[in-house]
Amino acid sequence: MSQAVDNEIWELLDQEAAKINSVSFIANDPVQFPRRFEKLPDIEIAALLSATIAWGNRKMICRNCDKMLALMGHDPYNYVVDQGYEDLPSGNIHRTFFNENLKYFLRGLHAVYGKYGSLDAFARAVGAGESEAPSWSLVEALNGVLIEANGGVADSRCLPQNLAVTALKRINMALRWLVRDDGIVDMGVWTSIKPSQLFIPMDVHVGNTARSLGLIERKANDRRSVVELTELLRSRRPADPVWYDYALFGIGIGENQN
């Protein structure tokens, strides 16, 4: 853990988070896609898939999220239940994520929804909210379902396999959307995990910003750094540590960066 953080740094983080956590943030961020839906299964599927391809240029991410939902007829739950994905031709969705990867993912989600009705219910059934690291526990359980639904084959382009090391950035971001409930950007539609249990979605920019502010010292953007950073942020805001994700994202980028 890094040394104590100066009050000025906390004030900067508070100001930036309050500024960026606003309705105007939604239009240029992948969070817009799950927010298009009203029913929980549609929200969950759109959140998980949009977060899965959320790396790289934000304009490209949003364009390709739209393309992915169009493949599903903008009706994700029924598309999963009806197994429409089995008729997908070959094609690319986003960078190294292809239609075959989407098929793989949706076969697993078909199994989840067939048995549990929602991802939130699945998370509760596997005890994710009782874990010290809910997002990693959830992915471990989801990976098991995806592998079983795909004949024993693993696909790290859908969900990370190296759970002891991975920062799990994309799933931690999806969970921020699903669990945080302040009614501004994030949707707060889950009850199996509490906002206090969330972890910072750490990518290169967030990690570099945290280091530049003296919040962490480790150079790797890995699980250990995520845990250390989140524990520090929890000391300031125990009930809602990942509120500071907005500040760490915005400092050095700005809310209008795409």
Phi and psi in degrees as a GROMACS rama.xvg file:
@    title "Ramachandran Plot"
@    xaxis  label "Phi"
@    yaxis  label "Psi"
@TYPE xy
-75.1373  171.337  SER-2
-67.5301  169.819  GLN-3
-56.5871  144.129  ALA-4
-93.3019  133.102  VAL-5
-63.4391  150.368  ASP-6
-57.7346  -35.2001  ASN-7
-62.7916  -35.7351  GLU-8
-67.6442  -44.2222  ILE-9
-61.095  -40.7451  TRP-10
-63.5854  -40.0535  GLU-11
-62.5609  -45.463  LEU-12
-62.5305  -42.6098  LEU-13
-61.8406  -44.8263  ASP-14
-64.2777  -45.4169  GLN-15
-67.214  -41.9213  GLU-16
-63.0655  -42.8168  ALA-17
-64.7635  -34.8556  ALA-18
-72.3687  -42.2491  LYS-19
-86.0157  -28.8148  ILE-20
-75.5939  74.5925  ASN-21
-140.135  161.657  SER-22
-58.1972  -31.1231  VAL-23
-65.783  -18.7669  SER-24
-68.1849  -29.5974  PHE-25
-63.248  -42.4427  ILE-26
-61.6551  -27.1493  ALA-27
-108.378  15.0361  ASN-28
-125.327  150.101  ASP-29
-59.7666  -15.3694  PRO-30
-60.1451  -20.2668  VAL-31
-60.2193  -28.2384  GLN-32
-74.7395  -50.8717  PHE-33
-62.5471  -26.5358  PRO-34
-72.1554  -9.16395  ARG-35
-73.9072  -14.6548  ARG-36
-111.813  159.051  PHE-37
-111.137  -31.0209  GLU-38
-85.8923  140.379  LYS-39
-55.0986  -48.332  LEU-40
-59.4803  -40.8966  PRO-41
-62.4436  -43.303  ASP-42
-61.324  -46.6781  ILE-43
-62.2792  -47.958  GLU-44
-64.5538  -44.5974  ILE-45
-63.6536  -37.6015  ALA-46
-66.559  -48.4882  ALA-47
-63.5298  -44.519  LEU-48
-72.007  -39.9107  LEU-49
-64.7311  -40.5588  SER-50
-66.2652  -34.4471  ALA-51
-60.3776  -34.4149  THR-52
-103.628  16.7349  ILE-53
-87.8091  70.0796  ALA-54
-143.876  140.86  TRP-55
103.819  -151.945  GLY-56
-67.6259  128.858  ASN-57
-65.0738  -37.39  ARG-58
-62.4499  -42.5444  LYS-59
-65.8416  -42.0046  MET-60
-56.681  -49.7922  ILE-61
-65.7244  -40.078  CYS-62
-61.5355  -41.4454  ARG-63
-78.3395  -27.9269  ASN-64
-62.4454  -42.3855  CYS-65
-61.6327  -43.5993  ASP-66
-62.0874  -41.7042  LYS-67
-64.4673  -43.8846  MET-68
-66.3307  -32.3747  LEU-69
-64.6048  -37.6006  ALA-70
-58.4491  -29.4163  LEU-71
-94.1  10.3854  MET-72
65.7943  23.1383  GLY-73
51.5797  34.5956  HIS-74
-142.224  65.0932  ASP-75
-59.091  -42.9264  PRO-76
-63.4471  -49.2252  TYR-77
-65.2678  -33.1599  ASN-78
-63.2654  -41.5618  TYR-79
-68.1025  -47.9558  VAL-80
-63.0646  -39.9578  VAL-81
-83.0269  -0.904604  ASP-82
57.6797  36.8889  GLN-83
-61.893  -23.2287  GLY-84
-62.935  -22.8249  TYR-85
-66.8724  -17.9103  GLU-86
-95.1156  4.59505  ASP-87
-65.3206  130.504  LEU-88
-75.8604  173.3  PRO-89
-64.5065  146.833  SER-90
173.139  167.662  GLY-91
-106.901  138.929  ASN-92
-104.196  -51.908  ILE-93
-157.885  113.427  HIS-94
51.2895  -109.566  ARG-95
-96.958  15.3405  THR-96
-106.757  119.753  PHE-97
-115.742  171.705  PHE-98
-56.6716  -33.7729  ASN-99
-65.5109  -34.9546  GLU-100
-68.2826  -39.644  ASN-101
-62.433  -43.8102  LEU-102
-56.0321  -47.1714  LYS-103
-56.052  -48.5284  TYR-104
-62.2774  -45.5404  PHE-105
-71.7711  -27.029  LEU-106
-61.5709  -41.3703  ARG-107
-66.387  -42.2618  GLY-108
-66.2286  -33.6417  LEU-109
-57.626  -43.1249  HIS-110
-66.3753  -40.4395  ALA-111
-62.9113  -50.1958  VAL-112
-70.2909  -30.9287  TYR-113
-64.0582  -32.2677  GLY-114
-98.468  -35.1933  LYS-115
-114.037  -21.2635  TYR-116
86.4397  -26.4967  GLY-117
-157.273  157.767  SER-118
-68.4486  -31.8185  LEU-119
-61.9876  -44.1236  ASP-120
-65.6571  -37.3523  ALA-121
-62.3709  -46.0783  PHE-122
-58.6766  -39.5417  ALA-123
-67.7283  -41.9471  ARG-124
-64.9661  -33.8154  ALA-125
-90.753  2.43619  VAL-126
74.1872  27.9471  GLY-127
-59.4296  -41.3608  ALA-128
-70.5343  -13.0002  GLY-129
-93.8013  -3.60475  GLU-130
-87.8933  156.011  SER-131
-72.3812  -18.7194  GLU-132
-133.853  75.5953  ALA-133
-55.3562  -40.8212  PRO-134
-66.5711  -40.3297  SER-135
-68.4781  -38.7056  TRP-136
-63.7508  -41.1796  SER-137
-63.3068  -44.6692  LEU-138
-67.0836  -37.6675  VAL-139
-58.5518  -44.455  GLU-140
-69.547  -40.8614  ALA-141
-64.2057  -41.1618  LEU-142
-58.3104  -39.3678  ASN-143
-60.7812  -42.1238  GLY-144
-67.9722  -44.4673  VAL-145
-62.1784  -42.7999  LEU-146
-64.0861  -43.9821  ILE-147
-63.265  -39.9283  GLU-148
-72.0288  -13.3516  ALA-149
-119.827  35.5858  ASN-150
66.5672  29.6024  GLY-151
87.4618  6.73098  GLY-152
-96.1689  136.986  VAL-153
-96.4868  151.533  ALA-154
-140.582  101.522  ASP-155
-73.4463  -8.29454  SER-156
-77.0377  -15.3746  ARG-157
-91.7655  -57.4137  CYS-158
-136.069  141.954  LEU-159
-60.5424  147.521  PRO-160
-102.209  -27.2239  GLN-161
-86.8404  67.4007  ASN-162
-68.8827  -20.0973  LEU-163
-71.3239  -20.1792  ALA-164
-116.978  -38.4933  VAL-165
-61.1915  141.09  THR-166
-72.4258  -17.5136  ALA-167
56.2348  42.2248  LEU-168
-55.9944  -48.4105  LYS-169
-70.0475  -38.5839  ARG-170
-71.4751  -38.7554  ILE-171
-61.8947  -32.9587  ASN-172
-70.035  -44.5807  MET-173
-59.4138  -40.5664  ALA-174
-68.2793  -32.8716  LEU-175
-59.7066  -44.3115  ARG-176
-60.9986  -43.4494  TRP-177
-80.8314  -27.2139  LEU-178
-105.606  -43.9259  VAL-179
-61.1581  140.805  ARG-180
-134.626  40.3387  ASP-181
-86.2666  0.0563342  ASP-182
75.6446  19.0307  GLY-183
-109.588  -76.29  ILE-184
-101.829  -53.1484  VAL-185
-75.4204  154.204  ASP-186
-97.4185  -26.4407  MET-187
58.6236  46.0241  GLY-188
-99.1693  -4.65498  VAL-189
-100.002  150.492  TRP-190
-121.725  -8.14232  THR-191
-76.1265  -22.4631  SER-192
-129.147  141.696  ILE-193
-95.8555  152.426  LYS-194
-53.9217  -33.5623  PRO-195
-65.7734  -17.2027  SER-196
-95.2714  -2.17871  GLN-197
-75.5551  159.232  LEU-198
-122.118  150.501  PHE-199
-62.0201  130.853  ILE-200
-74.4958  103.71  PRO-201
-100.934  117.165  MET-202
-114.363  -170.004  ASP-203
-60.7766  -44.9848  VAL-204
-65.4399  -47.3476  HIS-205
-61.5201  -42.2204  VAL-206
-62.2676  -45.3786  GLY-207
-64.6997  -39.766  ASN-208
-63.685  -44.1771  THR-209
-60.9543  -41.2517  ALA-210
-68.1104  -40.6056  ARG-211
-64.4156  -25.7841  SER-212
-92.6878  -0.95115  LEU-213
78.3982  20.6043  GLY-214
-81.4771  -33.0067  LEU-215
-138.308  161.825  ILE-216
-116.791  -26.0617  GLU-217
-62.9369  144.661  ARG-218
-88.4263  -20.9993  LYS-219
-81.9752  138.41  ALA-220
-92.5365  71.9193  ASN-221
-124.455  -175.137  ASP-222
-58.4346  -42.6623  ARG-223
-61.7524  -41.0841  ARG-224
-66.1676  -38.9967  SER-225
-60.3428  -45.8859  VAL-226
-63.1435  -45.4454  VAL-227
-62.6013  -44.9668  GLU-228
-65.0392  -44.3851  LEU-229
-65.7673  -39.023  THR-230
-60.9587  -40.0742  GLU-231
-64.624  -45.9235  LEU-232
-65.3098  -32.7823  LEU-233
-64.7212  -31.1363  ARG-234
-65.3248  -25.0695  SER-235
-93.4318  -36.3713  ARG-236
-139.889  76.137  ARG-237
-58.6012  -36.9023  PRO-238
-80.7696  -15.6601  ALA-239
-155.911  62.4778  ASP-240
-64.6352  -32.2488  PRO-241
-81.6737  2.91148  VAL-242
-53.9763  -33.0462  TRP-243
-71.4814  -8.35889  TYR-244
-57.7342  -35.5888  ASP-245
-63.4498  -40.9107  TYR-246
-68.1631  -45.8563  ALA-247
-66.9196  -31.9778  LEU-248
-70.3346  -43.6506  PHE-249
-78.4195  -33.6012  GLY-250
-64.8698  121.141  ILE-251
89.4256  -8.98272  GLY-252
-120.592  -54.1858  ILE-253
93.2793  146.867  GLY-254
-68.8111  -16.9842  GLU-255
-96.9909  2.95941  ASN-256
-70.4332  135.244  GLN-257
